[in-house]
Amino acid sequence: MLTLDMPSKKTTETVTADIASLLQAGEGDRADFKRGPDGVSAEDLVAFANAGGGAILAGVDERAGDGGAQVGVVVGCDVGDGTILQIANKALGCIPPVAINVSIENDDGKSFLRIDVPSSATKPHCTPRGIYCTRDGRRNRALHPTELLKIFLESEARAFAERFEAAAGRMTKELGQLEASLDASIQSMADQLGWADSKLGGTESALDTIQAYVTRINSETNDVASRLRTIFRQDKRDDPVTERERTKLRDELVDQLLDDRKLLDSIAKGTANFTISAKGKAAEELTKEDLSPIFKDALKIVVDKVEKEKYSVQIKKPGECTENELNDFGVLLKKGGEVAVGIEARLRTADVLGFIRYEKAIVGVGALKKPAVAYRNGVFQKAQATANPGDFTRELGWLFVEQKHRGKQTRDLISGLLDAARAKLVYATTRKANEKLQRILKHHRFFQNGAAYPSTENPGEEIILLTQSSSPSISKEKEGISRAQQHPEPDRGARQQSKS
């Protein structure tokens, strides 16, 4: 179960008064300046959380003021959801996670991030690498062993008092419920059977005996379960029951985040204070240390799913494409090293063109080309291919995807292009080192034909030829032709003559 306190998104068009004071005062024990969001580290977050709290300002540089003192100057930075999500993930990765509140402020048209880190009630915190640090003036420093011990003792004392109070209250409540249940059961049996008061003592005694046996069995069962859990945790063995509850809780968190996009957005922006709690069987099998990794796994699944929904693949005839689409296709090909001369004219000769879109932008392209006979024969000759080049009337090529979008929908793009080939056989060329593309093409029955040969465009690289094996439709068609040749059907005249 994920419980969230969702404050409204904070965006101000100007610099707030308290931040203006921090900028004027410069870096200190309550403020740290970062030129860009990438400079915000897990050490910065745990340092403020382990101390008195403070604010990290991303998009702010430190420069000498009029009096020579160092002051903060807003230079601006990326304040998009992806940037805020990266910072939120760093806070989640701390042990235990650090609570943060992210807001956006503006100074003369320059946006920057304000990351407030309150002093934590669950300190001490450490980075994923196990580094414990605190804020000391203008810098972060490691916590001394004595400081760390003091924080641990204070935290454990507070936690023990809370656990003792909760356990005492729970035991009192359960004893009261048990007493009431026994009284009700005895009274109910007496009323239903109409026994006399003289029999009530014997019935009550029998019920007490039965209840004692039941309590003893439950107690022993719980003891066995507790011992088994302890053994599994101490030996770090795989526990199928714990793993089942871990998977169940992760799936529940995934469903909850997917069903509530507001909730997901607030987590991505770092504007939600939240706690993760397990109930029922999960509370027995999972420890507090298990909950943070489970949430991170669930969040990764959700983010990947949401991100994938932003991609789409389109396959079009060149004549169906707009001028902007053809222009964007050419721009991406030039990025991939394709010869720029006459590129738009060559695009119009393709069988079909394929586009990968991220939201509305084109981030990947590919094509099913109609290669010139001389060019195709030259490729097969350089590869010393054993296949007949005349069998392959289409070429899969012009594949290029922008770096940060690679691995997203590339398979779907290739599948769509090959579907457009229908019964035609296709070949492709690729760098020998591009093993990822070769694995994708192998899934579509492409295999290397001949030997690798040197690239003319990129000296030092080798190119390989991949040819597609016959598709099922082509194989059946050839099989039908072969049978017809072996057993030719007589023409109408021959059939009539044989009858006469």
C-alpha positions as a Python dict, from the first residue, in 0.01 Angstrom:
ca = {
    (1, 'M'): (0, 0, 0),
    (2, 'L'): (138, 344, -100),
    (3, 'T'): (24, 637, 113),
    (4, 'L'): (95, 983, -26),
    (5, 'D'): (57, 1341, 90),
    (6, 'M'): (22, 1529, -238),
    (7, 'P'): (98, 1904, -212),
    (8, 'S'): (18, 2123, -508),
    (9, 'K'): (294, 2186, -762),
    (10, 'K'): (491, 2499, -669),
    (11, 'T'): (597, 2722, -954),
    (12, 'T'): (668, 3092, -901),
    (13, 'E'): (733, 3348, -1171),
    (14, 'T'): (983, 3535, -950),
    (15, 'V'): (1240, 3454, -682),
    (16, 'T'): (1080, 3411, -339),
    (17, 'A'): (1205, 3625, -51),
    (18, 'D'): (1373, 3341, 140),
    (19, 'I'): (1559, 3221, -170),
    (20, 'A'): (1668, 3578, -248),
    (21, 'S'): (1821, 3590, 101),
    (22, 'L'): (2000, 3259, 46),
    (23, 'L'): (2137, 3379, -290),
    (24, 'Q'): (2269, 3698, -129),
    (25, 'A'): (2421, 3511, 169),
    (26, 'G'): (2598, 3252, -50),
    (27, 'E'): (2655, 2884, 24),
    (28, 'G'): (2640, 2773, 387),
    (29, 'D'): (2496, 2517, 624),
    (30, 'R'): (2143, 2589, 493),
    (31, 'A'): (2212, 2636, 119),
    (32, 'D'): (2409, 2473, -161),
    (33, 'F'): (2436, 2596, -523),
    (34, 'K'): (2461, 2368, -828),
    (35, 'R'): (2519, 2499, -1180),
    (36, 'G'): (2309, 2212, -1324),
    (37, 'P'): (2072, 1940, -1192),
    (38, 'D'): (2335, 1672, -1265),
    (39, 'G'): (2544, 1822, -985),
    (40, 'V'): (2287, 1722, -721),
    (41, 'S'): (2419, 1405, -560),
    (42, 'A'): (2293, 1158, -301),
    (43, 'E'): (2562, 1292, -63),
    (44, 'D'): (2410, 1642, -83),
    (45, 'L'): (2064, 1504, 3),
    (46, 'V'): (2172, 1289, 300),
    (47, 'A'): (2399, 1569, 432),
    (48, 'F'): (2107, 1812, 472),
    (49, 'A'): (1871, 1537, 597),
    (50, 'N'): (2123, 1432, 865),
    (51, 'A'): (2175, 1796, 970),
    (52, 'G'): (1926, 2079, 1021),
    (53, 'G'): (1787, 2068, 668),
    (54, 'G'): (1835, 2319, 388),
    (55, 'A'): (1782, 2402, 22),
    (56, 'I'): (1977, 2293, -288),
    (57, 'L'): (1943, 2540, -577),
    (58, 'A'): (2010, 2383, -920),
    (59, 'G'): (2071, 2632, -1199),
    (60, 'V'): (2261, 2871, -971),
    (61, 'D'): (2632, 2958, -998),
    (62, 'E'): (2851, 3107, -727),
    (63, 'R'): (3036, 3427, -814),
    (64, 'A'): (3210, 3713, -637),
    (65, 'G'): (2977, 3999, -540),
    (66, 'D'): (3049, 4372, -518),
    (67, 'G'): (3220, 4338, -180),
    (68, 'G'): (3420, 4034, -284),
    (69, 'A'): (3193, 3790, -99),
    (70, 'Q'): (3061, 3489, -287),
    (71, 'V'): (2693, 3519, -384),
    (72, 'G'): (2452, 3304, -587),
    (73, 'V'): (2374, 3405, -946),
    (74, 'V'): (2085, 3240, -1136),
    (75, 'V'): (2204, 3094, -1470),
    (76, 'G'): (1901, 2870, -1531),
    (77, 'C'): (1873, 2497, -1605),
    (78, 'D'): (1640, 2226, -1739),
    (79, 'V'): (1333, 2205, -1512),
    (80, 'G'): (1146, 1935, -1707),
    (81, 'D'): (973, 1633, -1553),
    (82, 'G'): (1259, 1402, -1654),
    (83, 'T'): (1512, 1614, -1463),
    (84, 'I'): (1293, 1626, -1153),
    (85, 'L'): (1236, 1248, -1173),
    (86, 'Q'): (1615, 1190, -1176),
    (87, 'I'): (1652, 1392, -855),
    (88, 'A'): (1354, 1209, -697),
    (89, 'N'): (1515, 875, -784),
    (90, 'K'): (1838, 985, -611),
    (91, 'A'): (1637, 1069, -298),
    (92, 'L'): (1461, 730, -315),
    (93, 'G'): (1795, 553, -354),
    (94, 'C'): (1923, 683, -18),
    (95, 'I'): (1899, 448, 281),
    (96, 'P'): (1640, 511, 412),
    (97, 'P'): (1487, 733, 138),
    (98, 'V'): (1521, 1108, 192),
    (99, 'A'): (1206, 1323, 180),
    (100, 'I'): (1238, 1620, -57),
    (101, 'N'): (1015, 1892, -197),
    (102, 'V'): (1096, 2029, -544),
    (103, 'S'): (966, 2361, -675),
    (104, 'I'): (1046, 2582, -974),
    (105, 'E'): (1137, 2950, -944),
    (106, 'N'): (1220, 3206, -1211),
    (107, 'D'): (1455, 3502, -1222),
    (108, 'D'): (1435, 3733, -1523),
    (109, 'G'): (1312, 3449, -1749),
    (110, 'K'): (1567, 3196, -1617),
    (111, 'S'): (1412, 2893, -1448),
    (112, 'F'): (1588, 2704, -1170),
    (113, 'L'): (1505, 2423, -926),
    (114, 'R'): (1461, 2464, -553),
    (115, 'I'): (1507, 2132, -371),
    (116, 'D'): (1407, 2162, -5),
    (117, 'V'): (1546, 1887, 220),
    (118, 'P'): (1400, 1896, 574),
    (119, 'S'): (1587, 1767, 876),
    (120, 'S'): (1485, 1401, 888),
    (121, 'A'): (1306, 1222, 1168),
    (122, 'T'): (1441, 889, 1038),
    (123, 'K'): (1812, 985, 1039),
    (124, 'P'): (2082, 875, 996),
    (125, 'H'): (2066, 846, 617),
    (126, 'C'): (2342, 717, 392),
    (127, 'T'): (2403, 706, 17),
    (128, 'P'): (2357, 383, -183),
    (129, 'R'): (2734, 332, -136),
    (130, 'G'): (2700, 345, 242),
    (131, 'I'): (2844, 697, 295),
    (132, 'Y'): (2712, 880, 602),
    (133, 'C'): (2767, 1256, 588),
    (134, 'T'): (2632, 1583, 726),
    (135, 'R'): (2632, 1950, 629),
    (136, 'D'): (2912, 2153, 789),
    (137, 'G'): (2922, 2514, 674),
    (138, 'R'): (2976, 2533, 296),
    (139, 'R'): (3066, 2165, 253),
    (140, 'N'): (2958, 1809, 322),
    (141, 'R'): (3170, 1606, 559),
    (142, 'A'): (3167, 1249, 685),
    (143, 'L'): (2993, 1185, 1017),
    (144, 'H'): (3237, 1097, 1297),
    (145, 'P'): (3176, 756, 1464),
    (146, 'T'): (3065, 923, 1787),
    (147, 'E'): (2817, 1146, 1600),
    (148, 'L'): (2684, 847, 1408),
    (149, 'L'): (2645, 643, 1727),
    (150, 'K'): (2457, 926, 1899),
    (151, 'I'): (2212, 956, 1607),
    (152, 'F'): (2160, 578, 1599),
    (153, 'L'): (2092, 562, 1975),
    (154, 'E'): (1842, 850, 1960),
    (155, 'S'): (1667, 696, 1661),
    (156, 'E'): (1651, 347, 1814),
    (157, 'A'): (1526, 480, 2147),
    (158, 'R'): (1247, 666, 1972),
    (159, 'A'): (1161, 364, 1757),
    (160, 'F'): (1162, 128, 2059),
    (161, 'A'): (923, 353, 2251),
    (162, 'E'): (686, 366, 1951),
    (163, 'R'): (701, -12, 1901),
    (164, 'F'): (647, -83, 2274),
    (165, 'E'): (349, 151, 2292),
    (166, 'A'): (195, 0, 1977),
    (167, 'A'): (256, -359, 2095),
    (168, 'A'): (107, -291, 2439),
    (169, 'G'): (-201, -133, 2288),
    (170, 'R'): (-243, -420, 2043),
    (171, 'M'): (-210, -685, 2317),
    (172, 'T'): (-462, -508, 2537),
    (173, 'K'): (-706, -484, 2249),
    (174, 'E'): (-662, -850, 2150),
    (175, 'L'): (-707, -973, 2508),
    (176, 'G'): (-1026, -771, 2537),
    (177, 'Q'): (-1156, -913, 2207),
    (178, 'L'): (-1069, -1270, 2314),
    (179, 'E'): (-1247, -1232, 2648),
    (180, 'A'): (-1556, -1086, 2482),
    (181, 'S'): (-1555, -1364, 2220),
    (182, 'L'): (-1539, -1641, 2483),
    (183, 'D'): (-1816, -1484, 2688),
    (184, 'A'): (-2034, -1452, 2378),
    (185, 'S'): (-1969, -1813, 2272),
    (186, 'I'): (-2055, -1952, 2615),
    (187, 'Q'): (-2371, -1743, 2641),
    (188, 'S'): (-2480, -1840, 2290),
    (189, 'M'): (-2444, -2213, 2356),
    (190, 'A'): (-2631, -2183, 2685),
    (191, 'D'): (-2916, -1995, 2519),
    (192, 'Q'): (-2945, -2235, 2223),
    (193, 'L'): (-2939, -2560, 2423),
    (194, 'G'): (-3149, -2427, 2710),
    (195, 'W'): (-2918, -2579, 2964),
    (196, 'A'): (-2981, -2517, 3328),
    (197, 'D'): (-2755, -2297, 3532),
    (198, 'S'): (-2619, -2607, 3702),
    (199, 'K'): (-2478, -2732, 3369),
    (200, 'L'): (-2317, -2402, 3280),
    (201, 'G'): (-2009, -2462, 3489),
    (202, 'G'): (-1928, -2789, 3307),
    (203, 'T'): (-1988, -2634, 2963),
    (204, 'E'): (-1769, -2335, 3046),
    (205, 'S'): (-1495, -2568, 3163),
    (206, 'A'): (-1510, -2771, 2838),
    (207, 'L'): (-1501, -2455, 2628),
    (208, 'D'): (-1204, -2325, 2824),
    (209, 'T'): (-1020, -2652, 2755),
    (210, 'I'): (-1094, -2635, 2381),
    (211, 'Q'): (-995, -2269, 2367),
    (212, 'A'): (-670, -2350, 2547),
    (213, 'Y'): (-584, -2616, 2288),
    (214, 'V'): (-665, -2378, 2001),
    (215, 'T'): (-455, -2099, 2155),
    (216, 'R'): (-166, -2337, 2209),
    (217, 'I'): (-178, -2466, 1849),
    (218, 'N'): (-193, -2109, 1712),
    (219, 'S'): (97, -2004, 1933),
    (220, 'E'): (314, -2298, 1827),
    (221, 'T'): (229, -2240, 1459),
    (222, 'N'): (327, -1874, 1488),
    (223, 'D'): (649, -1971, 1668),
    (224, 'V'): (743, -2213, 1388),
    (225, 'A'): (669, -1949, 1123),
    (226, 'S'): (877, -1691, 1310),
    (227, 'R'): (1172, -1932, 1344),
    (228, 'L'): (1157, -2016, 973),
    (229, 'R'): (1152, -1648, 876),
    (230, 'T'): (1452, -1582, 1100),
    (231, 'I'): (1645, -1874, 949),
    (232, 'F'): (1570, -1758, 592),
    (233, 'R'): (1674, -1399, 668),
    (234, 'Q'): (1993, -1491, 854),
    (235, 'D'): (2110, -1734, 585),
    (236, 'K'): (1984, -1504, 307),
    (237, 'R'): (1803, -1795, 147),
    (238, 'D'): (1537, -1756, -117),
    (239, 'D'): (1203, -1775, 61),
    (240, 'P'): (917, -1852, -179),
    (241, 'V'): (656, -1708, 57),
    (242, 'T'): (847, -1381, 102),
    (243, 'E'): (912, -1362, -272),
    (244, 'R'): (540, -1414, -341),
    (245, 'E'): (442, -1133, -105),
    (246, 'R'): (715, -910, -249),
    (247, 'T'): (583, -966, -603),
    (248, 'K'): (222, -917, -490),
    (249, 'L'): (302, -585, -320),
    (250, 'R'): (506, -466, -621),
    (251, 'D'): (217, -547, -858),
    (252, 'E'): (-29, -365, -629),
    (253, 'L'): (194, -56, -633),
    (254, 'V'): (223, -75, -1013),
    (255, 'D'): (-157, -91, -1050),
    (256, 'Q'): (-204, 195, -804),
    (257, 'L'): (42, 422, -986),
    (258, 'L'): (-97, 338, -1331),
    (259, 'D'): (-455, 401, -1215),
    (260, 'D'): (-368, 736, -1058),
    (261, 'R'): (-156, 943, -1299),
    (262, 'K'): (-182, 1247, -1068),
    (263, 'L'): (-12, 1045, -802),
    (264, 'L'): (258, 933, -1047),
    (265, 'D'): (319, 1290, -1167),
    (266, 'S'): (360, 1416, -811),
    (267, 'I'): (621, 1147, -742),
    (268, 'A'): (802, 1226, -1068),
    (269, 'K'): (814, 1597, -978),
    (270, 'G'): (929, 1523, -623),
    (271, 'T'): (631, 1711, -480),
    (272, 'A'): (483, 1421, -283),
    (273, 'N'): (567, 1317, 71),
    (274, 'F'): (487, 949, 95),
    (275, 'T'): (524, 639, 307),
    (276, 'I'): (507, 275, 199),
    (277, 'S'): (335, 27, 427),
    (278, 'A'): (249, -342, 405),
    (279, 'K'): (-64, -499, 553),
    (280, 'G'): (-183, -848, 632),
    (281, 'K'): (45, -1132, 527),
    (282, 'A'): (288, -893, 359),
    (283, 'A'): (345, -713, 691),
    (284, 'E'): (454, -1044, 847),
    (285, 'E'): (683, -1154, 565),
    (286, 'L'): (845, -824, 463),
    (287, 'T'): (1073, -600, 665),
    (288, 'K'): (1097, -220, 641),
    (289, 'E'): (1422, -263, 449),
    (290, 'D'): (1232, -464, 184),
    (291, 'L'): (980, -188, 110),
    (292, 'S'): (1208, 71, -53),
    (293, 'P'): (1354, -170, -316),
    (294, 'I'): (1002, -300, -390),
    (295, 'F'): (880, 56, -451),
    (296, 'K'): (1180, 134, -673),
    (297, 'D'): (1109, -180, -881),
    (298, 'A'): (742, -83, -914),
    (299, 'L'): (829, 275, -1007),
    (300, 'K'): (1074, 156, -1274),
    (301, 'I'): (809, -74, -1427),
    (302, 'V'): (557, 211, -1434),
    (303, 'V'): (801, 468, -1574),
    (304, 'D'): (910, 225, -1848),
    (305, 'K'): (546, 152, -1935),
    (306, 'V'): (445, 518, -1941),
    (307, 'E'): (753, 604, -2146),
    (308, 'K'): (676, 326, -2396),
    (309, 'E'): (325, 466, -2446),
    (310, 'K'): (482, 784, -2585),
    (311, 'Y'): (630, 594, -2881),
    (312, 'S'): (454, 497, -3203),
    (313, 'V'): (555, 349, -3539),
    (314, 'Q'): (420, 458, -3880),
    (315, 'I'): (479, 291, -4218),
    (316, 'K'): (395, 501, -4527),
    (317, 'K'): (444, 514, -4900),
    (318, 'P'): (670, 807, -4994),
    (319, 'G'): (378, 971, -5175),
    (320, 'E'): (174, 964, -4853),
    (321, 'C'): (442, 1153, -4656),
    (322, 'T'): (433, 1528, -4600),
    (323, 'E'): (726, 1748, -4701),
    (324, 'N'): (811, 1797, -4334),
    (325, 'E'): (823, 1420, -4278),
    (326, 'L'): (1053, 1369, -4577),
    (327, 'N'): (1271, 1657, -4460),
    (328, 'D'): (1294, 1516, -4103),
    (329, 'F'): (1375, 1171, -4248),
    (330, 'G'): (1663, 1324, -4446),
    (331, 'V'): (1794, 1517, -4145),
    (332, 'L'): (1815, 1197, -3938),
    (333, 'L'): (1986, 1009, -4221),
    (334, 'K'): (2252, 1281, -4244),
    (335, 'K'): (2311, 1242, -3869),
    (336, 'G'): (2367, 872, -3935),
    (337, 'G'): (2635, 948, -4197),
    (338, 'E'): (2425, 905, -4513),
    (339, 'V'): (2543, 1101, -4819),
    (340, 'A'): (2339, 1421, -4826),
    (341, 'V'): (2340, 1479, -5203),
    (342, 'G'): (2001, 1404, -5361),
    (343, 'I'): (1872, 1241, -5046),
    (344, 'E'): (1510, 1361, -5080),
    (345, 'A'): (1489, 1239, -5440),
    (346, 'R'): (1621, 899, -5333),
    (347, 'L'): (1363, 878, -5054),
    (348, 'R'): (1083, 910, -5307),
    (349, 'T'): (1210, 596, -5488),
    (350, 'A'): (1165, 374, -5180),
    (351, 'D'): (888, 116, -5152),
    (352, 'V'): (785, 235, -4805),
    (353, 'L'): (930, 462, -4535),
    (354, 'G'): (907, 396, -4162),
    (355, 'F'): (900, 647, -3875),
    (356, 'I'): (945, 609, -3499),
    (357, 'R'): (775, 897, -3318),
    (358, 'Y'): (830, 1005, -2959),
    (359, 'E'): (514, 1198, -2878),
    (360, 'K'): (505, 1408, -3200),
    (361, 'A'): (874, 1422, -3289),
    (362, 'I'): (1037, 1181, -3538),
    (363, 'V'): (1329, 1015, -3358),
    (364, 'G'): (1395, 709, -3578),
    (365, 'V'): (1360, 610, -3943),
    (366, 'G'): (1400, 315, -4177),
    (367, 'A'): (1299, 217, -4528),
    (368, 'L'): (1224, -73, -4758),
    (369, 'K'): (1422, 30, -5068),
    (370, 'K'): (1408, -77, -5433),
    (371, 'P'): (1780, -118, -5504),
    (372, 'A'): (1921, -60, -5851),
    (373, 'V'): (2030, -387, -6013),
    (374, 'A'): (2394, -279, -6056),
    (375, 'Y'): (2420, -162, -5694),
    (376, 'R'): (2259, -480, -5559),
    (377, 'N'): (2484, -706, -5772),
    (378, 'G'): (2788, -513, -5652),
    (379, 'V'): (2695, -572, -5286),
    (380, 'F'): (2651, -947, -5339),
    (381, 'Q'): (2978, -962, -5533),
    (382, 'K'): (3178, -782, -5261),
    (383, 'A'): (3034, -1018, -4998),
    (384, 'Q'): (3111, -1321, -5220),
    (385, 'A'): (2751, -1426, -5156),
    (386, 'T'): (2626, -1770, -5258),
    (387, 'A'): (2267, -1649, -5305),
    (388, 'N'): (2134, -1525, -5637),
    (389, 'P'): (2100, -1143, -5612),
    (390, 'G'): (1808, -1151, -5857),
    (391, 'D'): (1594, -1326, -5594),
    (392, 'F'): (1615, -1024, -5361),
    (393, 'T'): (1416, -732, -5497),
    (394, 'R'): (1400, -523, -5178),
    (395, 'E'): (1664, -386, -4940),
    (396, 'L'): (1607, -304, -4573),
    (397, 'G'): (1807, 11, -4509),
    (398, 'W'): (1835, 374, -4402),
    (399, 'L'): (1791, 260, -4042),
    (400, 'F'): (1881, 530, -3791),
    (401, 'V'): (1751, 604, -3438),
    (402, 'E'): (1867, 893, -3221),
    (403, 'Q'): (2102, 780, -2944),
    (404, 'K'): (1874, 835, -2644),
    (405, 'H'): (1582, 658, -2815),
    (406, 'R'): (1767, 345, -2925),
    (407, 'G'): (1613, 20, -2811),
    (408, 'K'): (1267, 181, -2823),
    (409, 'Q'): (1037, 44, -3095),
    (410, 'T'): (1324, -53, -3328),
    (411, 'R'): (1189, -408, -3350),
    (412, 'D'): (840, -279, -3432),
    (413, 'L'): (981, -49, -3701),
    (414, 'I'): (1166, -337, -3871),
    (415, 'S'): (862, -567, -3840),
    (416, 'G'): (641, -307, -4005),
    (417, 'L'): (883, -252, -4293),
    (418, 'L'): (918, -627, -4356),
    (419, 'D'): (541, -677, -4345),
    (420, 'A'): (518, -428, -4630),
    (421, 'A'): (749, -650, -4841),
    (422, 'R'): (477, -918, -4851),
    (423, 'A'): (609, -1210, -5062),
    (424, 'K'): (927, -1033, -5177),
    (425, 'L'): (1264, -1144, -5042),
    (426, 'V'): (1470, -879, -4863),
    (427, 'Y'): (1842, -831, -4796),
    (428, 'A'): (2024, -590, -4565),
    (429, 'T'): (2379, -478, -4490),
    (430, 'T'): (2513, -373, -4152),
    (431, 'R'): (2837, -320, -3967),
    (432, 'K'): (2987, -645, -3841),
    (433, 'A'): (3014, -489, -3494),
    (434, 'N'): (2639, -410, -3479),
    (435, 'E'): (2541, -732, -3302),
    (436, 'K'): (2215, -587, -3165),
    (437, 'L'): (2072, -523, -3513),
    (438, 'Q'): (2190, -866, -3627),
    (439, 'R'): (1996, -1030, -3341),
    (440, 'I'): (1679, -841, -3440),
    (441, 'L'): (1719, -940, -3806),
    (442, 'K'): (1788, -1303, -3714),
    (443, 'H'): (1446, -1308, -3548),
    (444, 'H'): (1306, -1225, -3894),
    (445, 'R'): (1499, -1511, -4062),
    (446, 'F'): (1797, -1303, -4183),
    (447, 'F'): (2132, -1483, -4191),
    (448, 'Q'): (2481, -1381, -4299),
    (449, 'N'): (2559, -1467, -4659),
    (450, 'G'): (2919, -1473, -4774),
    (451, 'A'): (3208, -1299, -4599),
    (452, 'A'): (3262, -960, -4436),
    (453, 'Y'): (3414, -692, -4660),
    (454, 'P'): (3579, -352, -4586),
    (455, 'S'): (3359, -43, -4561),
    (456, 'T'): (3434, 225, -4822),
    (457, 'E'): (3276, 502, -4613),
    (458, 'N'): (3433, 417, -4274),
    (459, 'P'): (3785, 272, -4308),
    (460, 'G'): (3861, 13, -4044),
    (461, 'E'): (3503, -118, -4027),
    (462, 'E'): (3369, -431, -4191),
    (463, 'I'): (3029, -480, -4354),
    (464, 'I'): (2830, -804, -4372),
    (465, 'L'): (2546, -904, -4603),
    (466, 'L'): (2233, -1055, -4448),
    (467, 'T'): (1976, -1228, -4667),
    (468, 'Q'): (1625, -1331, -4571),
    (469, 'S'): (1530, -1696, -4601),
    (470, 'S'): (1209, -1781, -4785),
    (471, 'S'): (892, -1678, -4606),
    (472, 'P'): (622, -1943, -4551),
    (473, 'S'): (404, -1793, -4829),
    (474, 'I'): (693, -1803, -5078),
    (475, 'S'): (786, -2160, -4979),
    (476, 'K'): (428, -2282, -5037),
    (477, 'E'): (412, -2100, -5370),
    (478, 'K'): (739, -2260, -5488),
    (479, 'E'): (624, -2600, -5366),
    (480, 'G'): (302, -2564, -5567),
    (481, 'I'): (498, -2470, -5882),
    (482, 'S'): (733, -2768, -5835),
    (483, 'R'): (442, -3013, -5806),
    (484, 'A'): (275, -2865, -6111),
    (485, 'Q'): (594, -2913, -6312),
    (486, 'Q'): (628, -3279, -6202),
    (487, 'H'): (259, -3360, -6265),
    (488, 'P'): (135, -3122, -6536),
    (489, 'E'): (-241, -3110, -6569),
    (490, 'P'): (-361, -3199, -6923),
    (491, 'D'): (-534, -2925, -7111),
    (492, 'R'): (-908, -2930, -7182),
    (493, 'G'): (-860, -3085, -7529),
    (494, 'A'): (-650, -3372, -7395),
    (495, 'R'): (-911, -3451, -7128),
    (496, 'Q'): (-1193, -3460, -7381),
    (497, 'Q'): (-990, -3683, -7616),
    (498, 'S'): (-918, -3936, -7346),
    (499, 'K'): (-1288, -3962, -7260),
    (500, 'S'): (-1380, -4034, -7620),
}
